[in-house]
Amino acid sequence: MLGDKFTLEYSPQFYDEISDAVRYITFKLRNPEAAQRLRDDAERAVVDSLEAPLAFAPYYKDEATGDVYYRINVRNFAVFYVVIGQVMEVRWFRYSRRQFP
């Protein structure tokens, strides 16, 4: 599958989680510039990974669904995605110090 073209999709949960992080950094930490950098870095990391999303080591397999999750580290956060056919679906945006499955 290397060299194949993949399309990109984002789950509503990803949008909710990254929006929560950006709001927290912007308003609670009072650092809107850092929040914007985080959003930009996450977007850049996802788009860069689209070239070869299966080149990363699998991080976690959901036994119930069979979905294999991959992880991209972005600052103190992690972006999780799955690849289904030719679709890279970005699902979660989580704080790195949190426990993951």
C-alpha positions, -999 to +999 in steps of 0.1 A: +000+000+000+030+023+001+027+048-027-011+045-028-032+076-024-051+080+008-080+103+016-083+120+049-113+121+072-117+135+107-141+122+133-164+147+152-147+134+184-113+146+171-127+181+164-142+182+199-110+172+216-087+195+197-112+224+202-113+217+239-074+218+241-072+250+221-099+267+242-081+256+274-047+269+262-063+301+249-085+310+278-073+291+309-036+294+302-041+328+284-018+318+255-036+320+222-004+320+202+006+286+217-029+273+211-027+283+174+008+267+171-006+235+186-035+234+161-011+242+132+014+215+143-013+189+146-027+197+112+008+196+096+016+162+113-016+147+101-011+159+065+025+147+065+014+113+077-011+110+049+017+102+025+023+068+041+000+063+071+008+026+074+046+033+077+041+039+115+041+011+140+006+001+151-001+015+186-033-004+196-058-028+182-094-025+193-104-062+197-141-053+195-139-036+161-106-049+148-095-013+141-058-008+144-048+026+158-017+046+149-003+074+170+013+107+160+030+127+188+024+165+186+040+185+214+023+172+246-005+156+228-012+125+206-032+122+175-047+087+169-060+075+136-070+043+118-066+033+082-096+016+066-091+008+029-077+040+014-090+063+041-069+077+070-095+085+096-082+108+124-103+099+155-087+112+188-067+141+201-055+133+236-031+148+262+000+126+262+002+120+299-033+105+299-037+067+300-045+052+266-060+018+258 
